Amino acid sequence: MNSGVSVAAHSGGSSSVPCHVAIIMDGNGRWAKRRGLVRAEGHRAGVQALRRTVRAAGELGIDYLTVYSFSSENWSRPHSEVLDLMALLRRFIRHDLAELHQNNVRVRIIGRRDDLAPDILALLVEAEELTCDNTGLTLVVAFNYGGREEIVRAVQEAARRAVCGNLDPADIDEDTISQLLDTGGIPDPDLLIRTSGELRISNFLLWQCAYTEFFFSPLYWPDFDRAALEDALAEYYTRDRRFGGLTARASP
């Protein structure tokens, strides 16, 4: 859990290490293209960046790190690229799961599962079950994930419960929907980072990011490291998070 990293020097804005940081890991293909490499090499370098970032997040005292690994729209990419991404996922879980478990990292997967290949689904379930009792950083992997589709599934579940008489429609509120999302029980992100210079959130955590601070990095994801994460945190500490209200410093 949060290691209590000192933030005394961060005056004027947010006063503590963000509990939950979410990252859109973008720019693998462009990183590779600039180096005259195939896109697959960019994705492989992106896995290295993910390893660095998970390690740094734990050391910096972040409780939850959510990464956008594969969106529901990514299936439309060339078949060869999708196959390579699936192979990378398999290798990451098989090779890194033991280390994550040893480092007390809990893995949680969000996204639609009913249309996944059986071996992929089995690996995801294995990662969750092996690490379910860990108490350190929670690594939330958004896989086969889309924000709108997630909200639709939550609303459908609320409707099913209402039809069955287990939920009064009058009692459906924001908390009801939040708990029915894939992220139920996980606090909303304090900070969302997107790499590669793109200025959009691409159907990622749409409900959860209502009051999230955004940070857009010009770096391609394979170049992201602890220093880049610390740069994003330094910017976060300057933000005045009002959540629609006024701060104590604000004039009446």
NORLINLIN-V122309 format. One line per field, one symbol per residue. psi: psi as a letter, one per 40 degrees, with the letter a starting at -180 (. if undefined). Layout:
psi->???
This chain:
psi->ahefhhfdegieaheihhdhhihhgiedddddddefiidddddddddddddddddddddeehdhhhhgdhideeeeiidddddddddddddddddeddddddefhhhhhiiheeeiidddddddddddddedeieahhhhhhhfihdddddddddddddddddeeehhdeehaddddddeidehehiihdhhhhieeifieffhfdddfdfihihhheiideehadddddddddddeeighefeaiideii.
